[in-house]
Amino acid sequence: MQVLPLFCNSDYWGMSQLHGTLLRRGTCGNADRCDYCVVGSENSMAEEYEIIKDEAGFLASRKIEK
């Protein structure tokens, strides 16, 4: 569990290198399932989310409230 945030958080960087945006509300380290979607970095859906860090150090996507 100590290194799991590193592996899960690096997914965001990895997708950005492929010109994609990772949208993930939870992962196996901080939720009961890994819930993810990958869209192109120019997709309008990517602009609807922000990346936050939870109390355990995991990055997650959160829809921006307007």
C-alpha positions in Angstrom: 0.0 0.0 0.0 2.9 2.4 0.5 3.9 2.4 -3.2 0.4 2.0 -4.7 -0.2 5.8 -4.9 3.0 6.1 -6.9 1.9 3.5 -9.5 -1.7 4.8 -9.7 -0.7 8.5 -9.8 1.8 7.9 -12.6 -1.1 6.8 -14.8 -2.1 10.5 -15.2 1.4 11.4 -16.4 1.5 8.3 -18.7 -1.8 9.3 -20.4 -0.7 12.8 -20.9 2.4 11.6 -22.8 0.0 9.8 -25.2 -2.0 13.1 -25.7 -4.8 11.8 -23.5 -6.5 12.8 -20.3 -7.2 10.2 -17.6 -10.5 10.7 -15.8 -10.6 8.5 -12.7 -12.7 9.0 -9.6 -11.2 6.1 -7.7 -8.6 3.4 -7.9 -8.1 0.0 -6.2 -6.0 1.8 -3.6 -8.7 4.2 -2.4 -12.0 2.8 -3.6 -13.7 -0.5 -4.2 -12.9 -0.4 -7.9 -10.7 1.3 -10.5 -13.1 3.7 -12.3 -11.5 5.3 -15.3 -12.0 6.8 -18.7 -9.4 8.1 -21.1 -10.2 10.8 -23.6 -8.1 12.8 -25.9 -6.4 15.9 -24.4 -8.3 18.1 -26.8 -11.7 16.6 -26.0 -14.1 19.0 -24.3 -14.8 16.4 -21.6 -11.2 16.8 -20.4 -11.9 20.4 -19.5 -14.8 19.4 -17.2 -12.5 17.8 -14.6 -9.8 18.8 -12.3 -7.2 16.6 -10.6 -7.3 16.5 -6.8 -5.2 14.6 -4.2 -7.0 12.7 -1.5 -5.9 12.3 2.1 -4.0 9.1 1.3 -2.0 10.8 -1.5 -4.0 9.3 -4.5 -4.8 11.6 -7.4 -8.4 11.5 -8.5 -10.5 13.4 -11.1 -13.3 15.6 -9.8 -15.9 17.2 -12.0 -15.7 21.0 -11.8 -18.9 22.4 -10.5 -20.1 25.5 -12.4 
